[in-house]
Amino acid sequence: MRLSCILAAAFLAAAAAGAAESPTFIELNGVIYGAQDSEYGPIGGGAGYVNTVTSGDFTVTILEELIEALENAEAGQTVFIPGDAEIDLTTFVYIEQLVLEVPAGVTLASNRGVDGSPGGLLFSDALNTRVMIRADGPDVRITGLRIRGPNPKRYLDHHRRAFRDGYGGHAYYYKFPTQRGIVAGGGGLEVDNCEISAFGHAAIFLPEGEDHHIHHNFIHHCQYQGLGYGVSHDKASSIIEYNLFDWNRHSIAGTGAPGCSYIARHNVELGTSLSHCFDMHGGRDRRDDTDIAGTSIIINNNTFRAPQTPIVIRGVPQETCDVYHNWFPKHEPGQAVRAAENTRVFDNAYGPNPEQAE
C-alpha cells in the first residue's frame, strides 16, 4: 500500500474516532438536537458495536473461496471473512466483469470492531467496477466489512468539460466509468457496521424495494462530481441511521420518483462535502413534466458539520418532508434547508452554541 493511502486511512480513522469525542448532540430544554449513539453502539459502528458476527457457515480468506461460498450459501446462512483478510477483486473485475452475488436471505459478514479488528477488506482497483456486491433477492445482510472501490476522486475537470466546455454533455460524461459498492435486489437489505468508500456513483444503491436499513456505517469519499452518493435511492424506501458521512458529494440522495422515500436520523456529517449533504431530486431533474420530489422524507436528529447547505429538496414531496430536531452548527435559520412546498422545517438548533431551538 502506498504511503499516501496509509496516511489517508489513518486520518480517516482518527476523524471517525473523533466523532465520538466531539459533541454530536446538544440538549435544550430537555429536548435532544443532533445525533446520539444507539443501544447497538456508537455512530459509525466499529469498536463498541454489539450486533457483530464472528463466525459463519462458510469461512473464506481468498476470492475463489468467497465466490464458491456465495454460490452455495442458502437463506439463513452466513459467509464469514476474517478481520485480517484482504480480498482483491481487481483482476476478476477486469477479465470476467465479476459481481459478488449474495443470495436472498444470506449474510456476508466480517467482525469490524471486535477486539480491534478493522474488518475484512473487499476491494477493487478497476475503474470499471460497475457493481461490487449485489443482493440477489430480499433480506440480505452485509455487516462488519470494509468495502473499498477504485474512485475516491472528484474529477471536477471531467465534469466541466462535459457540461460547460462543449465536449458532449451526458454522452461524454458517461464515457468515464462509474462504480457502485452495494446494490439491492429486492427489499429488506441491511448494511451495518461497515466502512464503505471510493465509489463514483454510490456506496449503496437502492433501485427498488422497501424496508432497507442502512445503519452504523462509516461512508466516505464517494464524491465523483455529478454523482457521488453515500446512499442513493430510485423507487425504494429506507431507514438510514447512526452513520458517519464524510467526503461525499451527497451523503443521501434520491431520484425523487414516486415511491422514493427515506427516514434519515442520528447521522453525522463530519465536515467535508462537495455539495449539499442530504438531497432529493425533483421532476425537473428527471424531465418527467412533474415537480414530484419523492413520496415521504423525514430528517431528524442529524448533525451537519460541513459548511455546505445541509438539505436540499428539489421539488414537492407527494406527502411531506419533515425536518426537525437536527443540529446545524455551521448554519443560521433560513440557511440550512432549501425546499419548496410540503416541506416543514421546525424545532432545529442552529450555530455552534445555541441557546434555544427555532
Secondary structure, DSSP 4 states (H G I P E B T S, - for coil): --HHHHHHHHHHHHHHHHHHHS--EEEETTEEEE---BTTBSTT-STT--S-----SEE--SHHHHHHHHHH--TT-EEE--TT-EEE-HHHHHHH---EEEETT-EEE--TTGGG----EEE---TT-SEEEEEESSS-EEES-EEE-S-----HHHHHHHHTS-S-HHHHHTTS---EEEE-SSS--EEES-EEE--SSEEEEEEEEEEEEEES-EEEEE--TT--EEEEEEEEEEEEES-EEEEESEEEEE---TT-EEEEES-EE-S-BSS-SEEE--HHHHTSS--B--SEEEEES-EE-SSS-SEEE-SB-SSEEEEES-EETT--TTTSEE--TTEEEES-EESSS-SS--
